Amino acid sequence: MFVRTKKIKNHEYAYLVKNEWTKKGARQKVKKYLGRITRPKRIKPNSYKIDSDKSFEDNIKSLITHELSNHNIQKPEKESNTKRQKIVIALNEGFLSEETIQQLLNLKTSPDKRPDKEGEKLATSLLEAGLSLTGEQFSKLFEIWQRDKQEQK
């Protein structure tokens, strides 16, 4: 699945789309509306340090918080009782949304456990969520993800 954007009356909206094969060839089906897209400007460089003592999930949550602060986005103090509007944040080359975060946090190892395929899977999920890492940061995060998966068994 991937995120598709659509512009309606000068506003961008994001949708989760899945490719399906039919007798007539490939078709794309919208699975879910993700929300209105906002495109904040980066104001600080990426300086996040992966913490080997933290879990994969804790590192991802800290990385998201850090990336949002780099784009001058703060978490609201209190949520009001009004209906929460769905929002998608365009970061780097991806889209940060509830769905892309959950996809990243629930990432499963592949059955064949080939390191190259595992790394590709993690890299793709990070990019889709708009989280950009250096090679060194990615390597550390990959090791933590593999360690956590081994501990869960």
C-alpha positions as CSV (number, residue, x, y, z in Angstrom):
1,M,0.0,0.0,0.0
2,F,1.1,3.6,-0.5
3,V,-0.1,7.1,0.0
4,R,-1.6,9.0,-2.9
5,T,-2.3,12.7,-2.8
6,K,-5.2,14.5,-4.5
7,K,-5.6,18.3,-4.9
8,I,-9.1,19.6,-4.4
9,K,-9.9,23.3,-4.4
10,N,-6.2,24.3,-3.7
11,H,-6.0,21.8,-0.8
12,E,-4.1,18.5,-0.8
13,Y,-5.6,15.4,0.7
14,A,-4.0,12.0,1.3
15,Y,-5.4,8.5,0.7
16,L,-4.1,5.0,1.4
17,V,-4.1,3.1,-1.9
18,K,-3.6,-0.5,-2.7
19,N,-2.7,-2.1,-6.0
20,E,-5.0,-5.0,-7.1
21,W,-4.6,-7.3,-10.1
22,T,-7.8,-8.0,-12.1
23,K,-8.4,-9.7,-15.5
24,K,-8.1,-6.3,-17.0
25,G,-4.7,-5.6,-15.4
26,A,-3.6,-3.6,-12.4
27,R,-6.2,-1.5,-10.7
28,Q,-5.7,0.9,-7.7
29,K,-8.3,0.9,-4.9
30,V,-8.5,3.6,-2.3
31,K,-8.6,1.8,1.1
32,K,-8.8,4.8,3.5
33,Y,-8.9,8.6,3.7
34,L,-5.9,9.7,5.7
35,G,-6.6,13.5,6.0
36,R,-5.6,16.9,4.8
37,I,-1.9,17.4,4.0
38,T,0.2,20.1,5.6
39,R,3.7,20.8,4.3
40,P,5.8,22.5,7.0
41,K,9.3,23.8,6.3
42,R,12.3,22.3,8.0
43,I,13.9,24.8,10.4
44,K,16.6,22.6,12.0
45,P,18.8,19.9,10.7
46,N,18.4,16.2,11.6
47,S,20.6,15.7,14.7
48,Y,18.7,12.7,16.3
49,K,20.9,10.2,18.1
50,I,19.7,6.6,18.1
51,D,19.7,5.2,21.6
52,S,20.8,1.6,21.8
53,D,19.4,1.3,25.3
54,K,15.9,2.2,24.1
55,S,13.5,-0.2,22.3
56,F,12.8,0.1,18.6
57,E,9.3,1.6,19.4
58,D,10.8,4.1,21.8
59,N,13.4,5.2,19.3
60,I,10.7,5.6,16.6
61,K,8.5,7.7,18.9
62,S,11.5,9.9,19.9
63,L,12.6,10.2,16.2
64,I,9.0,11.4,15.3
65,T,9.0,13.9,18.1
66,H,12.4,15.2,17.1
67,E,11.5,15.4,13.4
68,L,8.3,17.3,14.2
69,S,10.3,19.8,16.3
70,N,12.7,20.2,13.4
71,H,9.7,21.4,11.4
72,N,8.4,23.6,14.3
73,I,5.4,21.4,15.0
74,Q,4.5,21.0,18.7
75,K,2.0,18.5,20.2
76,P,-1.1,20.4,21.5
77,E,-1.2,20.8,25.2
78,K,-4.7,19.4,25.6
79,E,-7.1,17.9,23.1
80,S,-10.5,19.6,23.2
81,N,-13.7,17.8,23.1
82,T,-14.3,18.8,19.5
83,K,-13.9,16.3,16.7
84,R,-10.2,15.7,15.9
85,Q,-9.4,16.5,12.3
86,K,-7.3,14.0,10.5
87,I,-4.0,15.5,9.4
88,V,-1.1,14.2,7.3
89,I,2.2,15.9,7.5
90,A,4.4,15.9,4.4
91,L,7.9,15.4,5.7
92,N,11.0,14.9,3.6
93,E,9.9,12.4,0.9
94,G,7.0,10.8,2.8
95,F,3.8,11.4,4.8
96,L,3.6,11.1,8.5
97,S,0.1,10.0,9.5
98,E,-1.5,7.7,12.1
99,E,-1.4,4.9,9.5
100,T,2.2,5.2,8.5
101,I,3.3,5.4,12.1
102,Q,1.4,2.2,12.9
103,Q,2.8,0.5,9.9
104,L,6.3,1.3,11.1
105,L,5.7,0.3,14.7
106,N,4.0,-3.0,13.7
107,L,6.7,-3.9,11.1
108,K,7.2,-7.7,11.0
109,T,10.3,-9.5,10.0
110,S,10.0,-11.5,6.7
111,P,9.8,-15.3,6.8
112,D,13.1,-15.8,5.0
113,K,14.9,-13.3,7.3
114,R,17.3,-12.2,4.7
115,P,19.1,-9.1,6.0
116,D,18.9,-7.3,2.7
117,K,15.2,-7.8,2.5
118,E,14.7,-6.9,6.1
119,G,16.7,-3.7,5.7
120,E,14.7,-2.8,2.6
121,K,11.5,-3.3,4.4
122,L,12.5,-1.0,7.3
123,A,14.0,1.6,5.0
124,T,10.8,1.7,2.9
125,S,8.6,2.1,6.0
126,L,10.8,4.9,7.3
127,L,10.7,6.8,4.0
128,E,6.9,6.3,3.6
129,A,6.5,7.9,7.1
130,G,8.7,10.8,6.1
131,L,11.5,9.9,8.5
132,S,15.0,10.5,7.0
133,L,18.0,8.9,8.6
134,T,21.8,8.9,7.9
135,G,23.4,5.5,7.1
136,E,24.8,5.3,10.6
137,Q,21.4,6.1,12.2
138,F,19.7,3.5,10.0
139,S,22.3,0.8,10.8
140,K,21.8,1.4,14.6
141,L,18.0,1.4,14.3
142,F,18.1,-1.8,12.2
143,E,20.2,-3.6,14.8
144,I,17.7,-2.5,17.6
145,W,14.7,-3.6,15.5
146,Q,16.4,-7.1,14.9
147,R,17.3,-7.3,18.6
148,D,13.8,-6.5,19.8
149,K,12.3,-9.0,17.4
150,Q,14.6,-11.7,18.7
151,E,13.6,-10.9,22.3
152,Q,9.9,-11.2,21.5
153,K,10.4,-14.8,20.4
